[in-house]
Amino acid sequence: PKVKPYLLVMAVWAGMALGIDEVFDLYNSPECLARGNACTTVVTGYASNYYNPAALTQFKKKKWELNLVVLETNLGYTAISNMGQNLTTGLYQLIPKLQQNEGNYHFSSFLTMPSITFRNFSFSILYNNQVAAVSENGQLDVNARTDLVPTIGFAQQFAGNLLKLGVTAKAIIRNETKGLLDHLEINAEDEATFAARGKEGLGIGFDLGMLLTL
């Protein structure tokens, strides 16, 4: 068995952007980012559930992997300053700092994903909190979401290991706050009232993957 603790910290020197136009990915594997996202055929472990579930067949029969501590964070320099001074990652608690630093773009992403992987099987639970926001002209332009995503992947070999097929099932439980918020309105709200601005939803999806050796 293999037990791995992971800690990845990336500081991104983000330029100006619009919070509501920020594009969030469900998950970006550090290994795949290092490969320029060219990892569809070589991805391993729990990341296979997000890139190509057929790659689960490439685990050795007697090998299994357990990841209990997985922490990945992606921060812009403004976010480092805002959260460092407020000692919080919560959007509501960060609002006064965002209003004080008008025009400074804030981006932060915190992710954890415990998982267990065997040959032909992987199960993981992703928790991801992402915030993109900028305060301008008396308004807060924000795109913030929290995802809870259990995933389970299965794979199988066929035709003497020439064809490998895999499938991943995902349930995405999301809470999202997005749009232009007036400073005067949100300053008059308590935390519970502000949280009620968020929209919650549940989505279920499946991904199919294939590896073919000629």
Phi, psi and chi 1 to 4 in degrees:
 res  aa     phi    psi   chi1   chi2   chi3   chi4
   1 PRO       -  154.0   26.4  -34.0      -      -
   2 LYS  -130.2  122.3 -177.3 -179.2  -67.9 -174.5
   3 VAL  -112.3  124.3  179.5      -      -      -
   4 LYS  -122.9  126.0  -64.0 -178.8  179.3  179.3
   5 PRO   -92.0  134.2   28.8  -28.3      -      -
   6 TYR  -119.7  138.7  -76.3  111.5      -      -
   7 LEU  -142.3  115.0  176.4   61.3      -      -
   8 LEU  -124.5  125.1  174.6   71.2      -      -
   9 VAL  -123.8  124.7  178.1      -      -      -
  10 MET  -124.0  123.5  -65.4 -177.5  -67.1      -
  11 ALA   -99.6  117.6      -      -      -      -
  12 VAL  -107.8  122.2  177.8      -      -      -
  13 TRP   -84.4   82.2  -50.2  107.9      -      -
  14 ALA   -76.3  141.8      -      -      -      -
  15 GLY   -90.5 -172.2      -      -      -      -
  16 MET   -66.6  143.2  -79.8  -62.6  -61.5      -
  17 ALA  -156.9  174.2      -      -      -      -
  18 LEU   -99.3  129.1  -68.7  176.3      -      -
  19 GLY   -57.0  -44.7      -      -      -      -
  20 ILE   -73.4  -10.3   57.7  175.0      -      -
  21 ASP   -99.2   -0.8  -69.6  -24.0      -      -
  22 GLU   -63.8  135.0 -177.5   66.6   57.0      -
  23 VAL   -97.8  118.7  177.1      -      -      -
  24 PHE  -101.9  129.8  -68.7  144.3      -      -
  25 ASP   -91.6  149.0  -68.2  -41.7      -      -
  26 LEU   -63.3  -43.3 -170.8   61.0      -      -
  27 TYR  -158.4  136.0  175.8   63.8      -      -
  28 ASN  -121.7  114.6  -80.4  -45.7      -      -
  29 SER   -71.0  132.4  161.3      -      -      -
  30 PRO   -57.0  -38.4  -24.6   34.1      -      -
  31 GLU   -62.3  -42.9  176.1 -173.1    2.9      -
  32 CYS   -71.7  -36.7  -68.9      -      -      -
  33 LEU   -61.6  -38.7  -72.4  174.0      -      -
  34 ALA   -66.7  -24.5      -      -      -      -
  35 ARG   -94.0    9.8  -63.7  175.2 -179.2  -90.1
  36 GLY    67.4   30.1      -      -      -      -
  37 ASN    62.9   17.5  -89.0  -26.3      -      -
  38 ALA   -95.3   70.4      -      -      -      -
  39 CYS  -137.4   17.8   63.5      -      -      -
  40 THR   -60.2  -34.4  -54.9      -      -      -
  41 THR   -96.9  -12.3   61.0      -      -      -
  42 VAL  -118.7    1.6  -64.2      -      -      -
  43 VAL   -62.7  147.5   66.2      -      -      -
  44 THR  -133.3  166.0   58.7      -      -      -
  45 GLY    65.3 -152.8      -      -      -      -
  46 TYR   -63.0  -23.4   59.7   82.5      -      -
  47 ALA   -63.5  -20.7      -      -      -      -
  48 SER   -58.9  -31.8  -59.2      -      -      -
  49 ASN   -63.2  -20.4  -76.4   -5.5      -      -
  50 TYR  -108.3  -16.2  -67.6   87.3      -      -
  51 TYR  -117.1  -45.7  -71.9   86.3      -      -
  52 ASN  -164.7   98.4 -172.9   -5.5      -      -
  53 PRO   -62.2  -20.5   19.0  -30.8      -      -
  54 ALA   -63.9  -22.7      -      -      -      -
  55 ALA   -68.5  -11.9      -      -      -      -
  56 LEU   -63.1  -21.4  -67.1  170.6      -      -
  57 THR   -70.6  -13.7   59.2      -      -      -
  58 GLN   -86.4   -2.7  -60.0 -179.5  142.0      -
  59 PHE   -71.0  142.6 -111.3   56.0      -      -
  60 LYS   -71.1  151.3  -65.2 -179.2  179.9  179.0
  61 LYS   -59.7  -39.2  -73.4 -175.2  177.5 -179.8
  62 LYS   -95.3   10.5  -65.1 -176.6  178.7 -178.9
  63 LYS  -106.1  139.5  177.1 -177.4  175.9 -177.4
  64 TRP  -143.3  158.8   61.1  -77.7      -      -
  65 GLU  -134.2  129.1 -178.1  176.4  -76.1      -
  66 LEU  -121.5  122.4  175.4   65.6      -      -
  67 ASN  -117.3  109.5  -63.7  -68.0      -      -
  68 LEU   -96.2  -35.8  -62.8  176.6      -      -
  69 VAL  -116.7  100.7 -178.8      -      -      -
  70 VAL  -125.3  116.5  179.2      -      -      -
  71 LEU  -133.6  120.6  175.4   62.1      -      -
  72 GLU  -128.5  131.7  -61.2  169.8   18.0      -
  73 THR  -136.0  143.0  178.4      -      -      -
  74 ASN  -129.8  115.9 -170.5  -26.5      -      -
  75 LEU  -127.4  138.4  -57.8  173.6      -      -
  76 GLY   -85.2  161.8      -      -      -      -
  77 TYR   -64.9  -32.5   65.9   90.8      -      -
  78 THR   -67.0  -38.4  -59.3      -      -      -
  79 ALA   -64.2  -38.6      -      -      -      -
  80 ILE   -59.6  -44.1  -64.9  173.9      -      -
  81 SER   -67.4  -47.3  173.7      -      -      -
  82 ASN   -61.7  -47.3  -70.5  -17.1      -      -
  83 MET   -75.5  -31.3  -68.2 -174.8  -64.2      -
  84 GLY   -65.5  -37.1      -      -      -      -
  85 GLN   -79.9  -33.2  -65.1 -179.8   38.5      -
  86 ASN   -95.1  -13.7  -73.7   40.1      -      -
  87 LEU    53.6   45.7  -61.4  178.7      -      -
  88 THR  -154.2  154.9 -178.7      -      -      -
  89 THR  -111.8   -2.3   61.4      -      -      -
  90 GLY   -72.9  137.3      -      -      -      -
  91 LEU   -63.1  -43.8  175.4   60.2      -      -
  92 TYR   -61.4  -42.0  178.8   77.5      -      -
  93 GLN   -71.1  -22.8  -69.4   77.7   13.0      -
  94 LEU   -86.4  -13.4  -72.3  170.1      -      -
  95 ILE   -54.5  -47.6  -72.8  174.7      -      -
  96 PRO   -58.4  -38.1  -25.1   35.8      -      -
  97 LYS   -69.2  -38.0 -158.0   66.1 -176.5  177.3
  98 LEU   -66.2  -37.0  -67.7  168.5      -      -
  99 GLN   -69.8  -36.1  -68.1  173.3  -20.7      -
 100 GLN   -68.1  -36.9  -67.5  170.7   17.8      -
 101 ASN   -99.6   59.7  -63.2  -48.8      -      -
 102 GLU   -61.2  134.0 -168.9  164.1  -59.4      -
 103 GLY    91.1   -8.6      -      -      -      -
 104 ASN   -94.9  121.9  -69.4  -30.0      -      -
 105 TYR   -79.3  131.7  179.0   64.7      -      -
 106 HIS  -111.2  126.8  173.5  108.1      -      -
 107 PHE  -138.3  130.2  177.2   83.6      -      -
 108 SER  -146.9  148.3   62.6      -      -      -
 109 SER  -146.2  125.9  173.2      -      -      -
 110 PHE  -125.4  128.7  -67.9   90.7      -      -
 111 LEU  -136.0  139.6  176.8  149.5      -      -
 112 THR  -135.7  145.0 -177.8      -      -      -
 113 MET  -152.1   81.6 -174.7  159.6   49.7      -
 114 PRO   -64.3  146.7   21.6  -31.0      -      -
 115 SER  -158.5  163.9   65.4      -      -      -
 116 ILE  -138.6  136.6 -174.6  168.2      -      -
 117 THR  -136.0  131.5  -56.0      -      -      -
 118 PHE  -119.4  177.0  -60.1   87.0      -      -
 119 ARG   -65.1  128.8 -171.8 -178.5 -170.5 -173.0
 120 ASN    74.3    7.2  -62.6  -23.5      -      -
 121 PHE  -152.4  140.0  171.8   83.4      -      -
 122 SER  -152.0  140.8 -178.5      -      -      -
 123 PHE  -132.4  134.1  174.4   76.4      -      -
 124 SER  -147.3  159.0   67.6      -      -      -
 125 ILE  -128.6  111.9  -59.6  177.1      -      -
 126 LEU   -95.7  132.9  177.7  149.8      -      -
 127 TYR  -123.5  124.0  174.3   83.2      -      -
 128 ASN  -137.2  128.3 -163.7    5.1      -      -
 129 ASN  -118.7  120.9  176.6  -93.4      -      -
 130 GLN  -130.5  135.9  -62.4  173.1  -56.1      -
 131 VAL  -135.5  127.3  176.4      -      -      -
 132 ALA  -126.5  125.2      -      -      -      -
 133 ALA  -156.0  149.7      -      -      -      -
 134 VAL  -149.8  137.8   61.2      -      -      -
 135 SER  -103.5  124.8 -179.7      -      -      -
 136 GLU  -150.8  138.8  -72.6 -172.5  -45.1      -
 137 ASN    52.7   43.0  -57.8  -40.6      -      -
 138 GLY    75.9   12.0      -      -      -      -
 139 GLN  -131.9  152.0  -69.4 -175.8  -48.0      -
 140 LEU  -107.3  114.6 -179.1   65.5      -      -
 141 ASP   -90.6  110.5  179.6   -2.6      -      -
 142 VAL  -135.2  144.8   62.1      -      -      -
 143 ASN  -138.7  103.5 -175.8    0.1      -      -
 144 ALA  -129.2  136.5      -      -      -      -
 145 ARG  -148.9  151.2   77.1 -177.5 -164.8 -167.9
 146 THR  -124.7  125.4  -59.5      -      -      -
 147 ASP  -115.6  137.9  -70.9  -25.4      -      -
 148 LEU  -121.1  117.2 -179.3   64.8      -      -
 149 VAL  -132.8   95.9 -172.7      -      -      -
 150 PRO   -76.8  136.9   23.4  -27.8      -      -
 151 THR  -133.2  147.6   67.7      -      -      -
 152 ILE  -138.8  132.0 -173.6  167.9      -      -
 153 GLY  -124.9  142.1      -      -      -      -
 154 PHE  -129.7  149.3  -62.6   94.8      -      -
 155 ALA  -147.6  159.5      -      -      -      -
 156 GLN  -153.0  147.9 -170.7   59.9   54.1      -
 157 GLN   -97.3  150.3  -51.5   94.2  -55.1      -
 158 PHE  -139.8  163.5  -59.0   93.5      -      -
 159 ALA    53.1   52.6      -      -      -      -
 160 GLY    64.4   34.5      -      -      -      -
 161 ASN    73.6   11.9 -148.5   29.2      -      -
 162 LEU   -78.7  -31.1  -62.4  179.5      -      -
 163 LEU  -118.0  129.2  175.6   64.0      -      -
 164 LYS  -126.1  127.6  -57.4  170.9 -176.9  178.1
 165 LEU  -122.7  145.2  -62.3  176.3      -      -
 166 GLY  -145.5  156.6      -      -      -      -
 167 VAL  -140.2  140.6   59.1      -      -      -
 168 THR  -123.0  133.4  -62.5      -      -      -
 169 ALA  -106.9  135.1      -      -      -      -
 170 LYS  -130.4  141.1  -62.3 -173.9 -178.9   77.9
 171 ALA  -118.9  121.8      -      -      -      -
 172 ILE  -109.5  114.2  -56.8  174.9      -      -
 173 ILE  -104.6  114.2  -54.7  164.7      -      -
 174 ARG  -126.0  138.6  174.9  169.3  -64.5  172.4
 175 ASN  -119.9  124.9 -177.0  -68.9      -      -
 176 GLU  -135.0  134.4 -176.5  177.2   56.1      -
 177 THR  -119.1  121.7  -58.1      -      -      -
 178 LYS  -148.1  137.1 -174.8  175.2 -178.6  179.1
 179 GLY   136.8 -170.5      -      -      -      -
 180 LEU   -99.4  119.9  -67.9  171.2      -      -
 181 LEU  -113.2  130.4  -49.7 -179.4      -      -
 182 ASP   -74.3  132.9 -175.2   83.1      -      -
 183 HIS   -57.2  -45.2  -76.1  179.6      -      -
 184 LEU   -62.1  -37.9  -65.0  177.6      -      -
 185 GLU   -68.6  -48.8  -70.6 -176.4   11.4      -
 186 ILE   -73.4  -25.4   57.9  178.6      -      -
 187 ASN   -68.6  -24.0  -71.6  -16.7      -      -
 188 ALA   -88.4   -1.3      -      -      -      -
 189 GLU  -101.1  145.5  -62.7  175.6  -11.7      -
 190 ASP   -85.0  176.4   57.5   22.5      -      -
 191 GLU   -62.3  -39.8 -173.8  170.0    0.4      -
 192 ALA   -65.3  -40.8      -      -      -      -
 193 THR   -66.7  -40.8  -55.4      -      -      -
 194 PHE   -65.1  -41.0 -179.5   80.0      -      -
 195 ALA   -61.5  -29.0      -      -      -      -
 196 ALA   -68.5  -13.4      -      -      -      -
 197 ARG   -69.6  -22.2  -70.7  177.3  174.0  -90.9
 198 GLY   -71.0  149.6      -      -      -      -
 199 LYS  -110.8  135.0  -63.4 -179.5  179.5  179.7
 200 GLU  -111.3  149.2  -64.3 -175.6   -5.2      -
 201 GLY  -161.3  163.0      -      -      -      -
 202 LEU  -126.7  130.5  168.7   66.0      -      -
 203 GLY  -129.4  144.9      -      -      -      -
 204 ILE  -125.1  132.9  -63.6  175.5      -      -
 205 GLY  -147.1  167.2      -      -      -      -
 206 PHE  -133.9  141.2  -62.3   87.5      -      -
 207 ASP  -119.3  137.3  -63.8  -33.9      -      -
 208 LEU  -110.5  141.7  -60.7  175.7      -      -
 209 GLY  -135.1  154.4      -      -      -      -
 210 MET  -146.0  140.0  179.0  179.8   69.9      -
 211 LEU  -123.7  126.1  -68.4  171.4      -      -
 212 LEU  -123.2  123.4  178.1   63.4      -      -
 213 THR  -105.9  123.1  -56.1      -      -      -
 214 LEU   -98.6      -  -61.1  178.9      -      -
